[in-house]
Structures are given as C-alpha cells and as structure tokens.
C-alpha cells in the first residue's frame, strides 16, 4: 500500500465513516426495515425518510443532548408515523414498536463499529491532530461523549454551528484552520466522495475514501482508498 507522508492532522466525517464502516445510514436503515419485516417499498421508505428529515430540520427536533440512539429513535418515529398516516402501515401496537426495534438494531450496529475503530484513534491521537467535520443536528458533542470518543478529537466542526453545509468548501477551510494546519498537511477521511472528499480536495487536502467497493486506481477520485479505518495506520506508517 502506498504510504502518505508529511501529514500532521486528520479530519474525519462521522456519520457513515466512524459509526458504520463506510455505509450510508439511509441504506443501513432500509436493510433493518427489511430484516424487521416492515412491509413497505423502498420508494415509500424514501418518502418517509425525506419527511422525517424535513420535520427534524424545520422544527429543531434533535436536542443538543441527544445521543445516537435518541437521534435514531426520533427519526424512525417520524418515519413510521408518516407511513401510518399514509395508510402504508397498520395503526396498531405492533407497528408502534417499530421505532424502538429499529433504533436499537441501528444503535447496536453503531456501537460495534465505533468499538472496532476506537483502537485506531488511540494509535493516531498521539501522533496527529484529529478532527470531526459533521453534517449534523448540533448534537455531535453528545454523540461523541456517549460513544466515549471525545478525548481523541481536538476539534469538532458541526455544520449547524457554523451555518455551513456539506459540500461547501468553506466548511473544510474552516475545519482545517481549526486544526491550525495547512490543507496539504491535513488528510480527509470519509465514505462520501461528493459531500466530503471533493470539497476537501478542492482546497488542497489529500483524501482517503472509505468504501467496500473495489475501484481501479485509474478510476479513483480520492488520493487513497481503504476498506476499513484500521488500514489508516498502514497508510500513514
């Protein structure tokens, strides 16, 4: 594996990178819908997802103290209620248990991935400045605290706190400045090419794409490609 040199800091995306191992939460939640046997189509799920996101943003439903479970439960409750209101799910006691069932499955999955990745943060934190760039609801501090990750990250930049959204390059400029480093010294690690890696590259950061997909080097958009965060140590040695 080709190694990276002259890096002094690393910016991580959180959702889909640290808590899932490279998969989008949209896809993982749909997978849990299927495993739970919730009888709706993926199109119906998409509409429920969009409705829930809009309600959360418009009404500020995620409190700054919410951990990942509380965030998932709020989102999934809105989705299931939408599906009930549209007549796509029956309104009964069994259906009303879906949000808790789904949130528990998803939260346990997140815990598993976080615990798997914690060792790499322990190894990287003494050698690099580590930061989080999050498109979040303003509760990233609570999420990190609940997962026991707070001590590893010197800076956490949340989109909601700085009134910037991914993929705005300004969010990445601000995040690099928070680490007191230059873009060339700051590695960006994410599962999202469009939301994170393209804007990071646009300001001069080297990038690492976390993905289970196999992509030939000639077709890669990012500078480097890994299938697990545990590969970072080898990349940075």
N, C-alpha and C positions, 0 to 999 in steps of 0.2 A: 504493500500500500504506500502510495506517495505521501511523504510527510510534509507538514506545514511548519514554517519557521517564522520567527520574528513576531509571533502573536503574544500580546500582553493581556488581552481581555476577550471574553466570550459572551455574546448576547444570545439568549435562548428565547424562542417562542415557548409559551407554556402549554396552552390547550392544543392537544393533538401531537405534541412533541414530548413533553415530560410525562404527561399523565396517560398516554395511550400507546406510546411506542411507535408513533408515526401515522396513525389512522385518524381520520376526521371523526369528531363526535357525532355528526349527522349520520354517518354510515354505521357507527357502532350502536347508536340508539335504535336505528332501524333493525339492526341484527338482533337486538334484545326484544324488540317488538315481535319479530318472527319466532324467536325462541320461546317467548311467553305465550305465543298463540293468539296474539291480538289480531282479529280478522278484518284488517283494513289493507288497502292497496298502498303501494309506495307513493303514488300520487296524492292520496288522501293524507298520508303521513307528512309529505312535503308541505301541504297546505296548513296542516296543524302546526308544523314547525315554524312556518312563516308567521302564523297568527300569534304563537307564543312569544316569538322574538319581538314582534311589534308591540305587544302588550307590555312586555318587560321594559322595553325602552321608553315607551310613551308614559308609563305610569310609575317608573322607578321601583319596580317590584323586588329587585335584588338589593338587600341591605348590605352595607359595608362589612357587617359582621358575619355574613353568610359564608359557610364553608362550601366545599364542592357538593356535598350531599344536599344541603339546603337549596343550593342553586339548581341542581338537577331536579329535585322534588318540585320546586316552584315551576320550572319549565315544563316538566312532564304532566303536572296537574293541569296546566293551561292547555296542553295538547290534548289530553284525554277529555277534558270538558268541551273543547271545541268539537271533537269527534262525536261526543254525545249530543251536543246541541244540533249538529248537522244530521242527526239520525243515522250515523255510520256505526255507532256502538249503542248497545242497550244501556239504559239508565238503571243499573242495579248494583247491589252490594259487591258483586264480584268485579265489575268494571271499575268501581271506585277504589279498588285495591291496586289497580294497575300502576298508578304513580309511585306508590311506595315500593312495589315489587321491582319496577324498572329502575328507580333511583338507587335502590340497594344493590342491584346487579351491576349498575354502571359505577357506582362509588367503590364497590369492592374491586372492580377491574382497575380503576384508577389507583387505588392503594397498592395493588400488585405491581403495577408499572412504576410507581413512584419508589417503592422499596427496591425494585430491581435497579433503578437509576441512581439511587442515593449514594452508592459506593463510588460512582464516577464523580459525583460532586465533591465527595470527601477527598478524592485524589486530586481534583482540579483546583479546588478553592485555595490551597496554599500557594499555588503557582501562578494563578491568573485572577484578574478581577472578573467576577461573574455577575451578569445582569439578566433581568427578565424584561422583554418587550411584550406587553399583553394587550390584546384587544378584549377588554373585559368590562365588567359592570361596576367596577370600583371596589371590588372585594378581594383583590389578589393578595393583599396582606393577610387577610383571614384565611384564605385558601392555603397559602404557603405555611402559615402557622399551624393549621390543622394537620398538614402533612409532615410537619417537622422539618421543613426545608429553609426556614427563614435565615438561619445563620450562614448559609452558603452563598447568599447573594448580596452584593454590596449595594446594588441599585435595582429598583423595580419601577419601570415606567409603564403606567397604565394609560391607555388611550382616553378614557373618560376623564382622567385627572388633568390632562394637558390639552383637551379639546382637539385632538387629532385622531384620525382613524387610519388603520392599515388599508391600502398600501401606500399611504403618503410618505414620501421620502423624508419629510420634515420630522416625522416621528423617530426615524432611525438616526437622523442627525442629532436630535435631542438626546437619544439614548447613548450614542457614542460619546457625546460631550459629558454626559453624566458619569461615565467611566473615566473621564479625563485622559482619553486616548485619541489617537487619530483613527480614521476609518481603516487604514491599511494595517493597523495593529489590532483590530477588533474583528474577531470571527463571528459570523452569524450562523446559528444552527436552527433549522426549522423543518417541519414536514410540508410547509406550504411554499411553493415556488412563487406564486403571484402575490400573496399577502406579505411575505417576508423577504424571500431571497432576491427577488428582482429589485425591490426598493433598496435593499441593503447593498446590492452590487452597484446600484445607480449612484451611491455616494462613495463607492470605493472600498467596501468591505469584502474580504474573501468570504465565501459561503459554503456551507455544508448542508446538503439535502438529506434528511432522514426519510427513507422510504423503503418499503419491502420490495418495490418493483426493481427489476434488473434493467438498467439503461446503459447502452454502449457509451463509452467516454465521448465519442464523436457527437453524440446527440444530447449530452448533458448541458443543462443551462447553468447549474451551480458549478463551483470550482471542484467540489469533492462530493462523494456520495457514500453514505453509510446506511446499514440496515438496522443498527442499534446504537444507542448513545454510548454503550460500553466500548464501541470502536474508536471513540474520540481519543482515548489515551494513546492508542497505537498511531493514530493520525498525527498527534502532537508530540510524540516522543522525539 
